[in-house]
Amino acid sequence: QSVLTQPPSASGTPGQRVTISCSGGGSNIGSNTVNWFQQLPGTAPKLLIYSNNQRPSGVPDRFSGSRSGTSASLAISGLQSEDEADFYCAAWDDSLSGYVFGTGTRVTVL
Amino acid sequence: QVQLVQSGAEVKKPGASVRISCKASGYTFSIYYMHWVRQAPGQGLEWMGIIKPSGGSTNYAQRFQGRVTMTGDTSTSTVYMELSSLRSEDTAMYYCARGPYCSGGSCPDYWGQGTLVTVSS
C-alpha cells in the first residue's frame, strides 16, 4: 500500500488550472524532496518535476510543484487535452530506506 | 541520450522465476543506481528495490525480500531483476529506472519501456 496519499481523480476544462495534492509524513516528504511523474496511457512514467519544484529540460512551464511540511502539490495551468494522464508524487522514505510513490491521480480534460 | 532497453514480455507458471534485463546507454553506467518498479494492471506504481551496479549493493522493499534478486554487469551496462516463487498477483509491468542521487537516497529519472510479466497456469 502507498505511503503517500493523492486524490484519485481531478479534472478541468481546457485552459483551466488543476492542482493535485500529495500527503505524506515526516520520514518522506517532511525530510526529503518530492518528485512528480506523468504517465500517459500505455506508456512508461516520465519525470515531470524533481526536487520539489524543478522541471527537467523539455517539460512545459505550465507544470509547477511545491512542498510545504509533509505535503506537496502539483499545479497544471492552462490545461491541455494532451495533459490527460496519471500523475504520481514520490519521495525517498528514511524510515523504510526506500522510495515511495503516491496513490496516483488521474487527470481528465473535460 | 539516456536509454534503458528492457527484455521482452514473459509468460510464467505459478511457482516459477522470471529474470528481466535492462541495458543502459548514453551515460556513465557505474555512477548511477538503478531502481525497479512494477505496476499491476490498472494499479499504481510500486517500488521494488534498488541496486548500485558498481559494487553490487542492493536495497529491497520489505515485501519482496527473499523473493527478489537484483544484479548488475558493468561490462555490458546491464542490470537484472529476478523474481522467484511467482504467483498470479505478480502479473504486472516491470520497469527499470535510472537513479541519480537525491535527497535521502536516490530518485528515478529516466525509465525503461517496461516488461510485461504474466503469471498464469
Interface residues (C-beta under 8 A of the other chain):
Chain A: S2 S31 N32 T33 N35 F37 Q39 A44 P45 K46 L47 Y50 S51 P56 Y88 A90 A91 W92 D93 D94 L96 S97 G98 Y99 V100 F101 G102 T103 G104
Chain B: H35 V37 G44 L45 E46 W47 G49 I50 N59 A61 Q62 Y95 A97 C102 S103 G104 G105 S106 C107 P108 D109 Y110 W111 G112 Q113 G114
